[in-house]
Amino acid sequence: MICGSSTPTRNAIVMTKAMNRPLSTWLVLGLWAMLLGAYWLFGRHPHYELRVFQADSGWGYEIRQGATPLIYQPIVPGLPGQQRFTDEAHARRVGERVLSKLQRGEFPPTLRPEEVR
């Protein structure tokens, strides 16, 4: 015959379940925090890259979104005719203006003539 109370065993089981509950809750909250952090870092704004290149008779720029070319611009935008960028600095300056408009959410990123001079 076994004598004694099963209350200590029952109390130990209840305490173990209670201790595991907060751990699983913290794991779920931690996972949500990691997912939100990853979205904030990588999902909020598309990653754009500006590349300046030398064209046949001048300079130009290209803006890529990841590996995909988004804008290929061998001539000065916003001006009549086929005017070329005269130097690398001019192409880079105009490309950076277009890039900043894209990063602010402006699409298409139009430029006025005074912005490209």
Helices and strands as residue ranges (DSSP letters): H 7-38, I 39-43, E 48-55, E 58-65, E 68-73, H 88-103, G 113-115
